Amino acid sequence: MTDPKNVSSTRRDFLKTGTAAAAAATTAMTFLPNAHAAAAGEIKVGVIGCGGRGTGAAENILEAAGNSYNIKIQALGDVFENNANNCHEALARRNNNKYAVTKETLFSGFDAYKKVVDACDLVILATPPGFRPSHLEYAVSQGKNVFCEKPVCVDATGYRKVLKVAEEAKKKNLAIVAGTQRRHQAGYIESFKRMKDGAIGDLVGGRVFWNQGNIWARARKPEWKTEMEAQIRNWYHYTWLCGQCIVEQHVHNLDVACWALGNPVSCVGMGGREINTGPEFGESFDHFAVDYEFANGVHVQSMARQINGCQSEVAEHFVGTNGRVHLSPGNYRFEGPGQSRLRVRNELNPYVQEHIDLLESITSNKPINELEQVANSCLTAIMGRMSAFTGKTVTWDFARESKLNTFPDKLEWSDRPKAEIARPGSTELI
């Protein structure tokens, strides 16, 4: 893990490290998808978490495999039986020879993830993120390669568990690719190469935004018999499951900031519930604004908002000593002496590219392991939430050692504590 107090004194060194890692993951495949034949052995794939993202990730890996990788979707699992069945029906309609799920490999319940892991070689983890640390831990303990959606943790206790899993995966030579798809997107990779080469000089500041309209929220239904079921069905709006929008969604932009600058030193933030205050929004804040300080006093302004009727922007901006860069998917604009918009032809869908990179790393026996990298980006988001919830400055070292553990001691269909909305100035910093 990188200690921000020990990082190099120049922005270019940060960029060089991050860009080299991304380029190593994608050099062979960025512009030539499916260019290499797979190893002879079949890769059995399982999906854990069968909502929209899990179903989408299964479709992405099928597209990534094409005719070049010998994969088969072998098992599906979800806490809820109806989610598993819906995913099964949607994927079975593809009617191709890469889908082999049967009633015997369709699982539900809190232990479904173990059954999927045991049945497969590669697992896709797409449950609500609060489950991610324990699912990663089990998958790696069983020697399985992993594609895991971000975020990989929602509190510091989960973060520390994930770091241990990352080390264990390295020892076992396992591949783990995270859902931070910008790291696999040709335009971002080329932009970071330009930045590393000094296109805008040394970085002196930045802004990262994910501002959009309301996210989905599910009103409680009579058939949801327990608070546990109600919260998992409406998982986006409970911190133990989602981590709040700054962690679940804005982590993409914060990951780009960490790619450029390393881990932050400290942050101070604010947030609240301005508009989305109904019971269906659980514990959710609908906006966050955080000032992150990185090494050498470089600051990045972070904003995350989910409120209808407001201006939307999903982008990252960096200022250097010799220019600026504005990044968003498909739009890469450099400003400064001799600079112009970066044009990337035939940029592949990054949701597919990340699976191509994963499969290539497995079949070439050069496994990518992005887990520590994405864990650090998640902790960056978590410390921003901690500051916004409490109104306190939070350092990287404090966040890393925080004792906060939001996950239940026992998973069962029973009552859970109801929504407890944070109150800056009153909520304790733990």
N, C-alpha and C positions, 0 to 999 in steps of 0.2 A: 504494500500500500504506500502511496506517495504521501510524504509529509510536506505540506505547503511551505514549511519553514526551511526545507532542504532543497527546494527546487532551484533550477538554474535561474540566473538573473535576467535572462532575455526571453522575450516572447517567442523568438524564432526557435529556441530550443524546445519549448512546449509544442510548437507546431510540428517540428521535425519528428518528435517522438510519436505524437498522435497520428500524423499522416503516414509515417512509415508503417505503423501497425495496421492501419486501414488498407494501405496499398498491398501489404503482404497477404491480406485476406482476399483481395479481389483482383490482383494483377492479371491472372490467367483468364478470368471469366467476365470482367466488367463489360467488354464490348462484344464478346463471342460466347453467348450462352450455349451451354451444352456442347462445348468444344472438345471435351475429353470423354472417352468411354469410361463407364463405371467398371469397378472390379466385378469379378464373376458372381460373387455372392449376392443374394437378395437381401435388401435392407427392409426389415419389417418396421413400419411406422405406426405409432399409437398417438391418439389425440386425447389429452386430458383437459377438460373444459370445453363443452360443446355448444357454447353460445355463438354469436356472430363472428367473433374473432377466431375461435377455434375452428369453426367451419371454414372461414376464409383462409386460415393458415394451412389447412389441409388442401384446399384448392390451390394455394400458392405452391406448395411443395410438389403437387402433381404436375403443375405447369413447369416447374423448375426441372423436374426429372425428365420430362419429354420422352424421347426414345434413347436417351443416353445414360440414364441411371436406373438401375434395377430395383425399384422400390415397390412396396405394396402397403396400402393402408390396412392394417391388421386388426386394430382394436380401438374402441372409443369408450370414454368414461366421463361421467359427470355426477355431481352430487344429486342432481335431479334426473329421474328416469325420462321425463318428457323431453328434456334438453338432449339427452343422448339419442332418443328415438328420432327427434326432429333432424338432428345432424346426420344420423344414419340414412334417413330417407332422402335428404338433400344430396348427400354424396353418392348414394347408390344410383341416383338418376343419371349420374355421369356415364354409367354403363360401360366402363372400360376395364381392362384387365389389370389395373393397378389398385382395385378396391376389392378387399376380401373379408370385410367384417361380416360376422354371422351372429346369431343370437348368443352363441357361446362366448363371443369376444366383444359383447356390448354390455357395459357395466354401469352401475349407478350406486350411489351411497358415498359416505365419507371415506370409505376404503377403496373406492373404485380406482384411484390413481395407482395403488400398488398392483392391482390386477392388470392394468394396462401396461405398466412398466415391465412386469414379469413376462408379458406376452410379446414384447417388442425389442428391437435393437436401437431404435431412435424414437424419442418421445417429444411431442409438441406440448408445451405447458401453456395453457391459455385460460386458466381459471381466474377468478378474481385474485389480484396480486397478493393479498394477505396470505394465501395458501402457498405462495411460490417457494419460500425458504424450505419448508418441510418436503415439498414435492421434489425440489432440486436435490435435497439431501438424500432422499430415497433412490432417485434415479441414478445418481452418481455412485451410491453405495452398491448398486446392482450392476455397475459397469456399463451404463447406457449413455449413448450420445444424446444431446439435447438441443432442441430449439425452444427457447423460453421467451415469452412475451415480456416486455417491460411493463411496469417496474418489477424488479426482482425482490423487493422488500418494501415495507411501509413504515418500519421503525428501526432503531439502532440495534435492537436485539436480533431482528431478522437479518440486518446487514452483517453483523458479526458471524452469524451462522452461514450466510452465503459466502463470505470470504474463506471460511474453512472448506466449504464445498468446492470453491474454485481451486484451492490448493490440492485437494484430493483428486479432482478431475485432471489436473496437470500430472500428478503421479501416475494416474491410470491411462494417460495418453488419450483422453476423451475430448471430443469436440463439443463446445457449447457456443452457440450463436444466440445473441439477444435480439429483441425486436426494435433496436435502435437503427432503423433502416437507412437513416442518412449516412451512416458509416459505410454503407454498401452502395451508395448512389453515386454514379459517375460524376455528376456535376459538383457535388460536395467534395469528392476525393480530389478532383482536379483543382477546385478552388483552394483547398488546403495546400495542395502542392504549390500553387502560385504564391500563397501567403508564406509558406516555408521558404520559398526562393526570394522573398523580400519584396513582393509586389507592392505592399502598402507600408513597408518598414516594420518597426517594432510595434506591437499592439499596445495601445495606451487606454483603451476603454471599449465598452460594448453595450448593446441592448438586445435582449431576447424576449420574444413575445409569443404567447398563445392566447389570443383574445377572440372569442367566438360567441355565438348565441347559446341558449340553454342546451345542456346535455339531457338525455332521456332521464325520466324519473317515473317510478311505478307506484301508484297509489295502492295501499294495502287492500288485499282481497279477503273475503270471509273464509275462503278455503285455506288460507295460510294460517295454520293453527297455532304456531308458536312464534315468538319474537325472533328466534334463530332463523326460521324459514323466511320470515318477512324481511329480515335484513339481508340475507344472502340473495333473495329474489330481487332486491333493490340495492344491490351491493355497492353501486357507485357512490352512495350517499352515507357510507359509514367508514370511519377512518380505519378501523381494524381490517377492513376488506379492501379498501381502495387507496387509502393514503391521502385523499383529497385530490382535486384536479391538478394542483401544483406538482404532485408526485405521479399520478396516473397518466397525465397528458402532457403537462409542461416539461416533464423530464426530457422529452425529445430536444427541446430548445436548450435546456440546461446542459444536456449531454454535449451539444455543439460548443457551448461555452467552455466546458471542461476539456474538450478536444483541443481547443485553442489555447487554454491557459492553465491546465492542470486543476488540482482541487482547490477550492476556495479556502481562505484563511478564516473568514468570519462573515456574518451577514446580519442585517437588521431589516425586519419586514413588518408589513401590516396586512390586514385582510378583514373580511367580514361577510355578513349576509345582508345585502342591501335590498334585493328584490325577491330572491327565491327563498321564501321563508315558510312555505307550506310544509305540512308533515311529510309529504312525499320526498322532500329534500333532506330528511334525516338530520345529519350533523354538518352538511356541506356548507362551506363558505363559497360564495359565488364570485369572489375576487381576491387576488393576492397581488402585492407589490413588494418586491424584495431588492435591497441593494446588497450585492455580493462584493466583498473585497477579496482580490486574488493577490498573489505575490507582488512585491514592489509597489503596493498601493494602487494597483489597477482595479477599477470598479466596473461591474456589469450590472445594469439595471434590468430586472426581471419583472414581467407582468403576466398574470394569468387571469382570465375573466370568462365566465359563462353566464352572460346576461343578454336576453333578446333585445333587439333594437339598438344595439351599440355598434360602433365601428369595429370590424374584425381585422385581425392581422395575425398571421403565423409566420414568423421570420426571425432571422438573426442578423445583427448588424455589428460590425467591428470597425474601430477607428485606429489607424496606425500613424506613425510619424510621417508617412509619405502618401497617405490616401485613405480610402474607405472601401469596405466591401459590404454588399447587401445580399443576403442569402435567403432563399426560400425554395421549396421543391420546384425544379424546372426553371428557376429564375436566379441567375448568378451574375451580379453586376459589380464591377470594380470601378472606382472613381479615383483619379489621381493622374500624375504625369505618365502619359503613354498607356493608360489603362482603358479597357472597354468591357462591354458585356461578354461573359463567357458563353459560348454557344456549344452545346453538346448535342450531337446528332444521334437519333435513335437511342436515346437513353432508356434502358430497360426498366420496367416497373421494379422499384427497389424492394417491394414486398416479395417479389419473385427472386430478385438477385441475391438476397440474403440466404435463401434456401439453396440456390446454385452454389454459392460460396461454401455453405455448410457441407453439401453433398460432395463437392470437389475436395474439400479438406479431409473428409472421411475416406473417400475412395483412393486418394493419393497418399494416405497415411501421414498427412501433415495437418493435424487437427487444430482448428482455430479455438481459442478459449477466450471469450469476451466477458467472462463473468465478473472478474474483479473490476474491470473498466466500467461496466454498467452499474455495478453495485456502488461505486464511488459517485457516479452521476445521480443515482437514487438518493444517496445520503445527502448530496448537495440539495436536492429538492426537499428532503425530510427536514434538514436544518432550517430551510426557509419557512416551512410550515410551523416548526417549533417556535421560531421567532414571531411569526404572525399570530400564532395562538396566544402567546404569552406577553408580547410587547417587549421582549428582552433581546439584547444582542446575543447571538449564539456563535461560538467558535467551532471550527472543524474538530478540534480535540475534544470539546465537550460533547458534541453530537456523536462522535465516534464511540464514546464511552457511556453515552446515555443509558440509563437503566429502564427507560420506558419500554414496556412490552404490551402491545395492544391485543395480542392474539389470545383467544380463550385457552384456559388450561385443559379443557376437555370439549371435544366436538360431539354434540348430541342434539337431538331435536327437542329442545327445552327452552325455557325463557332465557333471554339475554338482557343485560342492562339496556334500557331504552336510550334514545339519542341524548348525548350530553354535549351541548354546543359550547365550544371554547369561548372564553370571554377574555380578551386581551386586558392585562392589568390584574386579572384575578386568577386565571389558569396558571397552575404551577409549572415551572420549567423543571423537568425531571431528566 
